[in-house]
Every structure is written in C-alpha cells, then in structure tokens.
C-alpha cells in the first residue's frame, strides 16, 4: 500500500476533498404530497417525536424529512401516493436509521428500538 509523505509525517491527518463522479438513480417526488403529509401528520418525527422548531427556534420552522413507508426503489414505477398512508414525517437521524440496512426498517420497529435504548 502506498502512503504519501503527509501520511507518514502526520499519521492522524487524512486527505479529503477530491472530486469524483457518481451516477445514481433519483426518483421524482411531488412537493404537494410532502406538504399534505405534514398537514396530516404534523412536523414531529414519527419515531422520536423531535420537532425542529421546538429545539432550534425559528431556523427549524417547517423542517422535517418525509419518508416513503414503502421505498420508491421497491415500487420502481410511477404510482399515486397517499400522503396519509404512504408518507410519514421523520427527523434526519431517524430517516437515516430507517435506511441503514439493505432492507428498510419499519417505523414501528425503529420506534421500538428507540424507546428501548433512549436515555
């Protein structure tokens, strides 16, 4: 393995920031469906109940991720989304945990993990 002189002289420093090209599939989303989901379910995370406005004040107003209960990658086609049944608001941390494994974790399973492990 090649090690640069910087790595040898500074073993606890790392080089980052190089550009690279990445190709990904992206699925279209309808912002009206997102807004309706928030209108129905509110701005609190469905897993941990976090509300960004309550924690961060005005900068957090209206901020929340919206999770597709069945991942769009599994549907793999255009479909009619029901904001009430197909979408759920979650904070970015819980959203990342929902997608952490190859097969997405259910909201109920993650909520159970959260409640078992919260401090």
ABEGO torsion letter per residue (X at the ends): XBBBAAAAABAABBBBGBBBBBBBBBBBBBAAAAAAAAAAAEABBAAAGBBAAAAAEAAABGBBBBBBABBAAAAGBBBBBBAAAABBBBBAAAAAAAAABABBBBAAAAAAAAAAABX
